[in-house]
Every structure is written in structure tokens, then in C-alpha cells.
């Protein structure tokens, strides 16, 4: 009773603190905690809750002091432990949670709650061996609770999955897990479906399909009740693994009778049929009611029978597509010399007749268009077109009478584009078709008058088709007004249907083609990219922000992306904990794979590196601020791959299929995706090396400035000195640059729906990396002078390697300078490459500024020492000033001059300062002149482009201004 009342009193005292924390009133929570501590000085939980409130107020140091104090006392009180675990989770000190509960376990070895929390702490860390040990302690404490035993089994299975030694996995871990479950089966202790599922997982991993089939069909299979036809589906899969194709065929046939529209069942069924025919299997003579289809005729008959039985008001697509899939499989199987069943052209026509008014028709039919020849493809499109009444005898447009007719027309256009039939049209014919599509789009809006604002309009694809055609005409004629017209039409479509993400994604692509990132930011925000979409869709803007000089937007976007990746690791750990608690063992594999994919994400690595480089550009107006920034980043330059992930483990999670462009079949999207992934990795390596070089150089300068003799930071004798690391990184940068020059010398031509190229081609072709390499040589050159007598040094007399750096920058500036508009044949167009080139040049200047600051840090003590020596020799003739000092002064002056020239060049990009009117761009008559409201949208588009260039100019000029301040502070 006394103990219980003590707990109640403590709860009453803590309740106000909990309420304040729940309401987000952290200051009040601190006050309430201090009140409780005045009455009870050693009240651990009150102290921890105060630490939590301090942590949420951003006072991390004060919070950490309290947590360390309580941690050293090895608390065992449940409320205190839970509060500390929350603190450590927010600080992302997961190891501390495990240590906390491990100490509590030693003090209370019989406490089930503490042991359970310790197990979950190891789940967060992914320490499967410790999980197993803790789960077995729980099992010994509570032998009648099955979940604890199966936590141990699952931990052993996970050890097998993370083991690099396959023999160890299949020879020790998995057999041990199997024996542990068999023991429970023999003792009749299996109680739950999750336990049977785990046994099946182990048998599948061991490849014991016969045993797995016996489990599914035996008494244990009766517990598998959560999913309809689960046993039949598992049996079919196991028969397939055992190559028992007749049995597999019968099972898939049964499943198809229950669900005739399941496409995967159809593919597996047809595959089993071909395997049976190939093996020439026939049923035994005494077999009765054999369900296996062992010939192509029987397979065709079953498909036809299914089509007949499903033909009602809503026919199913699966059986119709199965006919085409059978023909496709027969054509691909070279070992079977069998005639196809039916004509592919007739089947495709039949499919269009039945499902042509469904939006899925195009996606279904494009899978099988290869079954017919090119002339047949043209014939098929002609037949489809003639089946609709699209034009009057005088050529005027006949608009669709209902939504179904409109959708059939859209399907025809999509197939024609996919098959390359629209490619045969001339530019004028494409323009006429685009105008017709725009008119049909506006007419089709009538069918969607009652749709919600969150619904996509039925006729939106007409506008998309018109935009693609206009972009193609731009590509053929190089007349930029067609590109702008496509943007105008898409912008109008986006206003009519804000829910259509296709418009917005295509607009981002097109605006970036014009060198204008400004409108892209608003479009990207309107996509409401959240959570995992930061990883899959972040690529839409990540290559454009810095490239086009919008550094503030880049900082904000990279920040939100990195926040998602940081939170993800914490959240995934909680998903894993929930999976163990509820026995969803099959989900544990998925969550672990999900966590690993995000941890090794290309987008994550790129955002991390680019964000750091961006901070070094934006937040450094003096060398002191650069040193503070590098110290804050905590980069280890000697670590291979730092700060990016392991390059070999990087995975491409980008969703490159978000935009359906009904792309021509000749375009190899897989090759483009692979090339883009390699290009992104190469660019990431260049950027990561640049970041490590800057960090290492700044660190070297700090060590020299603090008169540190030991240049390895005191981290063991085996670690290289900073100057050696810097030299090694410089060599790596040069080697990789020369290697990548061969592969990425020209910009890859991606399709509209493909990814955007990186800046690696421009960076390598124009020799930007040579600036960094030359500055490294100069830093190492002046570093060597520390240990030499400047008056008699041979190194001092050598020509400075840095002198060619301003020459490279000046020559690039001369090459890049230009006017915002170019004029060809009296038509003005935007010089889209200008902003990209100058932004890249200013980035290179910014990196040079920091590296020059390192040289200043090294030379300043040498100059001071030299001046002291000269003052001591007053009676003597003072020796001439070493050339290294005058060379450095000249170098800074050259950089200063170059930066001022860049400032002028960037100001020439500002439309306001130039008094340039974007409406003066040559815009031909609108493609939809019948719709006067397009004029207002066109003005908005041109104003958006103008504002974007103005922002680029001002942000880049601001960076140059910072660098001028930087250079002015580098005086010896």
C-alpha cells in the first residue's frame, strides 16, 4: 500500500509538467519541474522532464548535463526511463537508450518491462545478436509468452540476412531458427498465424518448398486465415518453385476462376502452360477430372470460356489481355514451334472496341503493339480513326458528343504518338494538330463541370498532347516562341485543373529549359511534396536550383529534404518496433529494406553534399566565418566517400515515370535512366571531393594558425597528416575529372519525361576543376615554406602555381559573357545558358576564395616572422621581400578584379537594370486566339520568367559582393 501511494503522489506531482509538455509550453514545464525539485531535490523524473523541456527550447548543452547526471545514477524507475528514452530519441542518441536500459536490467533482472524496452532499444540499433540474447532472457522470465520466443527466432533470421557469409547464414542461423520453431511444433505450442508465417519465411529462405507445402496444407495451415485464398496462392508459388507445373497450373486456374481479372495470376498461369507443353506432360490415364491445361488449345479454350463468363455490363480486361499475352509468350519462346492462336491485329481491334473508352486502354495496348508490323500499326490507327466522326466534309472539327467518344480519340492519339506515326507529320501539320487538341480540350471541359477541384479533368490529356507537339516544333524550328506557347497553354490548364500534376511537372521541365527557376519553385510547392516524395521527386528541382542561380530556394529545399531523411531513420525504427510487437514478421524485411534504400539514396547523398557546399558559398564573407562553418560541419576529409554515402551502395530511388509523355518506342528509357544514374554519381563524387578538399584545406590552415606541430590532429600515428590528405584529394579530383571527361564530354540528350542533366559536362569541358587543383598546389607550395628559410629557399623562388587561376577564371568569363536576348531573323529569344554558366563560374570563384584564405592563414605568420627578423637587423641592409608575399598580393588583386568583372556580367542579367521588356519577345499569333483570356496568362508567364532572371542576377551579385569582402580581408 505504501509503495502504491508513493507512486500516486509522484504521478500527481508530475502531471502539471506532462500537461505543459503536451501543450508545447516548455517554459512553463521548466517552472513546474523546478517547483517539484524544490520539494524533492533528488526527484529523477522531474529532472529528466526539465531536460526534455530544455531540449525542446534548443538549450541542448544544459539538457545534456542533466541527462548525463541521471544516466550515471542508473535509474530503474519506469517513468524516468521512458522520459530519458524520449530525450535520447530526440537527440538521436540511440546507443544511449540501449545503455540506459542495460544498466536498469542489471539492477532489476526480473523486470519484464525493462527487458522488453531493452529489446526494442536494440531493434532501433539493428543489433540482432543483442536482440536475440534479450529476447531469450524475456522467454526464460515468461516461458508461456510465445511472442518473446519468436522475437528471438526472428532476430536469428535477421542475422542470417545481414551476414556476408552465405554458408554461415544457411548453415547455422537459418537451421537454428528452423529447429527452434520445430521444437514448438512438436510441443504443440504454436498459437498464432504470425508464428506459422515466420516458419514459412524460414523454409522459403532455406529453399525447403516441400516442407513449406506440407505446412500450408497441414494442420498448421488452418491458422492462415488473414488473407482470402492464401493457402492456394502459396501452394501455387511452391509448386512453381518445385517445377511441378501441372499442379501449379491447376492452382492458378482455380485462383483465376475466383478472380478472373488478376493479371499476375494470368501471367503465372500462361507461363505454367508453356512449361507443361514444353515438357510434353500428359495426365495419367486413370486421372479423373484433371484440372490441368496441358495444351495450347486447352489454354485458349479456358481464356475464351473466361471471357464469355465475364461478359456483362462491365467486362474484365484480364482475360482479353491474356489472349495477347499468350501470343507474345509463344513468339518469345524459341523452343516451341507453335503457331500463334488468333490474329494479334484482330485481337487489338477487339480490345479497342471493348475498352477504348477507358483511360487504361493505351497502357494496356502499348504492351502488345510489337506483335504487329509497322504497316499493320498504321492500318490499325487508321481503322480506329475512321471509327470516330472527328471532322466534317469541309475539314471543320466535330467535337465529341460524350465523354466516351472523347476518350477513344485520346487513346488513338496516344497510340499514334507512341508508335511514331505523328513523327511523320511536318511542323505545320503538328501545329495544326496542336491547335485542334487545344480546341478539343476546351470543349471537353464541359464534361467535367461537376468535378471537384481535387479531380483531374477528363480532357486534360488533349492539352498535354498539344504541349508535347509544340515542344517538338520548337525542337525542329529552334523558334523559342513555340516553347513559350506550350508553357502558356499548360499554365492555363493548371489554373483550370490545379490537381493535374502532369501539367506542373512538365512546366518545371520547360521553365528550366528557358533558364528560369523562379516559377518552378511555386509549381513544386503546389505539388505538395511530402515524406517519401522528397526522395522520389526531389530530382525535379534539385539540379536546377543552384544551376540557375536561385541559392536561397536551394537552401530551403535541401533543408526540407534533409529533414525528411533525418526523421525517416527514427520513424522506421518505430515501424520495426511495431512489427515485432504485433508479430508482423514478414513486414520487418520490408521496413529494413526501406530504411536501407533511403539511407543509401542518391537524392539524400546529393542533397547533403550540395547543402554543405551551398552554406560555404552563402555564409562565408571572411575566412573566419569559413573556418566556423567547416568546424560546424564536422567533415572528416580522410574518410573515403565522406560526407556522401558509400558510392557502391548508392541506389536510385527517383521516380522517372511520373510524367507520361506517350514516348516514342525508339527511345530507350532504361538506357537513359542508367546513364543518368552514372552521371549523377560522377557529379556527386566531384562535388564530394571538392567539399572534402575545402574542409581539409581549412583544417590545415587552422592547424598552422594555431602553431600545431602535430598535423594529424592527434588521432593516432597511423593517420595521415592534413597536407598529405590534401595532396591525395587533389590527385583524386584530377584523376576522376580526366576519367569522366571521356564518358561525359557531351551533354546526354534526355527525353522530356527523362531526368535533367547535371553540370558535369560544362564543369569538365571548361576546366573548372583545374582551378581547384591549382589552388591545392599553391597551398602545398606555401605550406612547405614554413620549414624553410625564406631568404635562401629554392621553393620560394619557384613560380607560384596559383598565377594561372585568375587567368582561367578571366578567360571563362570572357567566354560566358553575353546578352540576355539573342536575335535571329528578327526574332528575339532568351539566352538560357547565360545564367547557368555565370552561376557555375561564381561557385568556382567562391571555392577559390576559401582556398586563398587558407594560403593567407599560412602566409600571415611567415610575414610576421619576416618583419620581426628585419626589425632585428636595423643596422644591416634589409633583405629583399620574398616573392611569395608579393605573388599572394597580386593573386588577391587578380581575384578582386575578376570578381568585379563577374559582378558587372551578372548585373547585365537583371531585366530591371537593363530596362528590358520581356513582352518584346517575338510571339506569333496564339495557338488558341479564339480564347482571349490566354493573353493575360501569357503576360503572367513572361513576367514570371523576367522575375526569375532578376532573382538570379541579384542573388549571384550578392554572393560576389560577399567574395569581394572576403578578398579585401586577405591582406598580409
PyMOL commands that set and color helices and strands:
alter all, ss='L'
color gray80, all
select helices_A, chain A and resi 2-22+26-39+44-56+60-72+78-91+94-107+112-125+128-141+146-162+166-186+193-206+209-217+219-223+230-241+245-258+263-279+296-310+317-332+344-355+361-365+369-371+374-386+403-418+421-424+427-448+460-477+480-496+501-513+518-526+533-536+539-542+551-581+585-599+602-618+623-633+669-705+722-743+760-765+768-787+794-797+803-816+833-872+883-907+911-914+918-920+934-968
alter helices_A, ss='H'
color red, helices_A
select strands_A, chain A and resi 821-824+827-830
alter strands_A, ss='S'
color yellow, strands_A
deselect
rebuild
show_as cartoon
